[in-house]
Amino acid sequence: MRQVVYALTGSEIKPPILDRLIERFAERVRDDIEDIVWSANFLGISEAEKLFSRFRAMGPPDQASLCLDPVVFNAVCAAKSNTCVDTVTHLTNTVSVTRSNLGNHDGFWIGGTIQVDLGSDYCATVDPTSPVFLRPMESLTAEERRAVEHKLAGAIAEIDATSAVFGRLIRNYTRKIFCRKIEGMVPASEQVDTELGAIRLRNVHSDIYTHDQLVDDLIHESTHGFLGAFEYVNYPFNPYGFQAERWVRPVSPWSMRSIQVLPFVHACFGKRLADPVGVKIPRHEVFELGERPAVCEALERLR
């Protein structure tokens, strides 16, 4: 647990848990896929053999890439929670599509490893429970696409210059960014627990989505992703949070908004990580801040 705390305190040293957790995450996803195949075979679902053969036909690097893909993870979660013909077929198709599209997408890359998705079928999904996927996706103009790329690249560059640990954490736990344009709505961001490895951003192209807010959201949502991966691999921080009534919404110490129980646990955990023993370390002793107010403010919110 000390490594978990240390990973988020802003030290320039790169803790090994960041790499090891990702490795264990991929192993866990692979194990879940094999469990789904076994369960589907037991239930007489013929699609299981196709899923098994397609997954096994891939080499270790492609298998790892597949297991780290948040779209595949989403399909794995659905098939694991309800193993039936529909979910296993969906997982099989997702594996096939992801395998054929490795390295290809409608978007661009930032930070060397982060894929920004602007128009895949998954990115176009409508999810009424999501503030980002709430409405159908609207097409970005060429100028708006350039604005999204410029703003995201600038935000990552500032984070890298301020704290190498947070830059690395974002690259490991935000491997894909889904960007959605919805006119008439304010900017928003979210991280979904059945979509680990990705975050969702709304209206990045908009002038009112400021650089400071984008930096803050990348750090905030990536921290959720890190904690979600830790829970998935090890144990849930609150094993009974999902049983809480939906009207039970404590106030987040991070955003000061009413949120559900499980995100609240993450917010409390994240807020305490940077100050685990109640002693505030002066920021200038940890970071070479220079003229980087956006990251300073985002990191301060962790305190």
C-alpha atoms as one frame of an Amber mdcrd trajectory, in Angstrom:
protein
   0.000   0.000   0.000   2.926   2.358   0.585   3.802   1.972  -3.091   0.255
   2.950  -4.029   0.515   6.072  -1.884   4.000   6.877  -3.143   2.898   6.578
  -6.758   0.585   9.569  -6.378   2.585  11.897  -4.147   4.386  13.593  -7.010
   7.909  12.206  -6.607   9.918  12.212  -9.820  11.003   8.622  -9.126   8.923
   6.164 -11.160   7.569   3.471  -8.807   7.606  -0.046 -10.270   3.985  -0.681
  -9.249   2.822   1.397 -12.205   4.281  -1.136 -14.646   3.603  -4.230 -12.544
  -0.042  -3.337 -12.019  -0.564  -2.990 -15.761   1.048  -6.389 -16.303  -1.198
  -7.984 -13.691  -4.214  -6.186 -15.161  -3.587  -7.750 -18.590  -3.108 -11.172
 -16.979  -6.399 -10.812 -15.104  -8.297  -9.871 -18.274  -6.801 -12.878 -20.070
  -7.843 -15.122 -17.175 -11.363 -13.686 -17.302 -11.600 -14.395 -21.034 -10.561
 -18.008 -20.429 -13.107 -18.292 -17.591 -15.806 -16.966 -19.913 -14.844 -19.558
 -22.540 -15.032 -22.321 -19.944 -18.407 -21.137 -18.597 -19.821 -20.729 -22.114
 -18.718 -24.240 -23.076 -20.340 -25.575 -19.917 -23.565 -23.819 -20.893 -23.406
 -25.241 -24.405 -22.758 -21.925 -26.148 -21.138 -22.834 -29.463 -19.636 -19.338
 -29.877 -17.171 -20.175 -27.095 -14.993 -22.283 -29.394 -14.770 -19.437 -31.909
 -13.799 -16.989 -29.158 -11.138 -19.360 -27.857  -9.613 -20.048 -31.281  -9.495
 -16.361 -32.248  -7.869 -15.352 -29.000  -5.342 -18.185 -29.041  -4.395 -17.452
 -32.654  -2.883 -14.167 -31.557   0.729 -13.842 -30.459   1.594 -12.694 -26.907
   2.106  -8.993 -27.869  -1.269  -8.802 -29.642  -2.944 -10.654 -26.779  -1.539
  -8.121 -24.333  -2.685  -5.212 -26.516  -6.123  -6.778 -26.738  -6.376  -7.278
 -22.969  -5.386  -3.652 -22.372  -7.992  -2.304 -24.786 -10.865  -0.652 -22.845
 -13.444  -1.661 -25.478 -12.467  -5.319 -25.050 -12.538  -4.881 -21.279 -16.086
  -3.531 -21.536 -17.159  -6.612 -23.488 -15.370  -8.895 -21.004 -17.230  -7.266
 -18.102 -20.581  -7.802 -19.845 -19.858 -11.469 -20.631 -18.505 -12.134 -17.159
 -21.533 -10.679 -15.375 -23.987 -12.474 -17.662 -22.536 -15.327 -19.714 -25.050
 -15.935 -22.480 -25.144 -16.251 -26.273 -25.484 -12.496 -26.824 -22.636 -11.395
 -24.539 -20.244 -14.135 -25.689 -21.009 -13.355 -29.337 -20.437  -9.667 -28.664
 -17.101 -10.429 -26.998 -16.057 -12.655 -29.908 -16.904  -9.936 -32.416 -15.132
  -7.299 -30.309 -11.989  -9.444 -30.169 -12.089  -9.904 -33.952 -12.651  -6.208
 -34.717 -10.036  -5.050 -32.212  -7.511  -7.558 -33.528  -7.985  -6.412 -37.134
  -7.862  -2.730 -36.165  -4.793  -2.769 -33.920  -2.950   0.456 -34.684  -5.781
   1.842 -36.851  -8.399   4.312 -35.620 -10.245   7.516 -36.427  -8.251  10.006
 -34.419  -4.657  10.614 -33.424  -2.051   9.870 -30.754  -0.784  12.144 -27.993
   2.073  11.630 -25.582   3.414   8.855 -27.785   1.053   6.146 -26.488  -2.406
   7.638 -25.816  -4.983   6.992 -28.527  -7.582   9.725 -29.015 -10.757   8.317
 -30.575 -12.965  10.791 -32.426 -15.295   8.563 -34.371 -15.160   4.785 -33.895
 -18.381   2.809 -33.599 -17.782   2.454 -29.873 -17.098   6.163 -29.489 -20.445
   6.817 -31.194 -22.331   4.728 -28.610 -25.273   6.437 -26.928 -25.403   5.868
 -23.168 -28.239   7.694 -21.349 -26.439   7.263 -18.001 -23.293   8.994 -19.268
 -22.796  12.777 -19.301 -20.416  12.338 -22.257 -22.227   9.652 -24.298 -25.639
  11.062 -23.384 -26.597  12.126 -26.922 -25.637  11.037 -30.439 -22.159  12.072
 -31.501 -21.888  15.146 -33.710 -19.162  15.422 -36.333 -16.166  17.613 -35.640
 -15.031  20.015 -38.316 -11.402  19.892 -39.468 -10.699  23.004 -37.410 -12.339
  21.489 -34.317 -10.307  18.285 -34.711  -7.128  20.353 -34.824  -8.261  22.207
 -31.701  -8.836  18.923 -29.838  -5.399  17.634 -30.787  -3.665  20.901 -29.905
  -5.380  21.202 -26.513  -4.817  17.587 -25.465  -1.184  17.635 -26.586  -0.638
  20.878 -24.670  -2.206  19.476 -21.514  -0.056  16.320 -21.629   3.068  18.381
 -22.287   2.434  20.525 -19.202   1.780  17.490 -17.010   4.985  15.848 -18.265
   6.981  18.999 -17.550   5.569  19.300 -14.042   5.433  15.724 -12.754   6.881
  12.717 -14.574   4.930  10.387 -12.295   1.566  11.816 -13.280   2.590  11.795
 -16.931   3.426   8.129 -16.627   0.288   7.337 -14.634  -1.878   8.936 -17.321
  -0.156   6.965 -20.089  -0.632   3.696 -18.213  -4.215   4.185 -17.058  -5.609
   6.383 -19.809  -4.598   4.433 -22.868  -7.548   5.726 -24.866  -9.563   8.969
 -24.794 -13.062   9.061 -26.272 -13.982  12.581 -27.366 -17.607  13.498 -28.027
 -19.001  16.702 -29.483 -22.462  17.678 -28.260 -23.440  21.236 -29.082 -25.194
  23.264 -26.420 -23.665  21.397 -23.493 -20.833  22.405 -21.197 -17.556  20.419
 -21.128 -17.537  17.252 -19.052 -15.363  14.257 -18.276 -15.851  10.808 -16.773
 -14.201   7.454 -16.174 -16.324   4.299 -16.273 -15.474   1.250 -14.164 -16.404
  -1.171 -16.980 -14.136   0.739 -19.378 -10.832   0.711 -17.517  -8.008   2.160
 -19.569 -10.115   4.941 -21.070 -11.675   8.249 -20.179 -14.460  10.188 -21.867
 -14.325  13.898 -22.637 -17.110  16.114 -23.947 -16.616  19.213 -26.091 -12.837
  19.477 -25.814 -12.927  21.649 -28.934 -14.997  24.296 -27.150 -13.347  27.543
 -26.075 -14.917  27.195 -22.634 -13.038  23.926 -22.060  -9.963  25.667 -20.718
  -6.411  24.368 -20.597  -6.479  24.364 -16.795  -9.683  22.330 -16.678  -8.374
  19.838 -19.239  -5.188  19.285 -17.230  -7.266  18.805 -14.099  -9.640  16.356
 -15.806  -6.819  14.234 -17.263  -5.251  13.860 -13.822  -8.590  13.361 -12.068
 -10.010  10.719 -14.420  -6.681   8.896 -14.786  -6.469   8.623 -10.997  -9.902
   6.978 -11.080  -8.544   4.592 -13.725  -5.502   3.757 -11.613  -7.620   3.066
  -8.541 -10.109   1.058 -10.620  -7.297  -1.103 -12.006  -5.944  -1.636  -8.488
  -9.390  -2.744  -7.297  -9.872  -5.047 -10.301  -6.531  -6.774  -9.763  -6.468
  -6.861  -5.965  -9.650  -6.130  -4.017 -12.432  -3.538  -3.933 -12.008  -0.678
  -1.488 -15.701  -0.897  -0.670 -17.141  -4.344  -1.486 -20.676  -3.250  -0.622
 -20.761   0.143  -2.321 -22.715  -1.163  -5.292 -25.508  -2.223  -2.933 -26.179
   1.327  -1.754 -29.467   2.925  -2.730 -29.031   5.221  -5.739 -30.411   8.153
  -3.753 -27.503   7.834  -1.295 -25.104  10.391  -2.743 -22.349  11.675  -0.429
 -20.522  14.882  -1.291 -17.159  14.401  -2.998 -14.263  16.072  -1.140 -12.635
  16.548  -4.563 -15.369  18.200  -6.630 -17.816  19.099  -3.813 -20.614  17.522
  -5.874 -23.047  14.810  -4.768 -21.861  11.511  -6.270 -22.531   7.790  -5.878
 -20.824   5.726  -3.190 -18.110   4.016  -5.254 -16.829   7.221  -6.920 -16.953
   8.826  -3.475 -14.555   6.188  -2.118 -12.156   6.961  -4.975 -12.426  10.683
  -4.299 -11.645  10.194  -0.594  -8.751   7.871  -1.400  -7.300  10.220  -3.982
  -7.587  13.225  -1.709  -5.708  11.491   1.086  -2.984   9.936  -1.073  -0.998
  13.133  -1.396  -1.196  13.778   2.346  -1.251  10.276   3.924  -0.097  11.292
   7.406  -1.659  14.723   7.641   1.610  16.573   6.963   1.552  18.884   3.964
   4.839  18.876   2.059   5.588  22.238   0.432   5.074  21.821  -3.292   8.397
  23.443  -4.166  10.171  20.613  -2.330   8.541  18.028  -4.591   8.074  19.736
  -7.961  10.015  22.136 -10.080   6.871  24.065 -10.863   8.028  26.983 -12.974
   5.163  28.635 -14.799   2.723  25.734 -14.719  -0.306  26.898 -12.731  -2.774
  24.409 -14.221  -0.983  21.328 -12.911  -0.253  23.056  -9.612  -3.946  23.655
  -9.103  -4.887  20.113 -10.150  -2.319  18.573  -7.795  -3.368  20.896  -4.996
  -6.887  19.476  -5.231  -5.431  16.085  -4.314  -4.279  17.623  -1.051
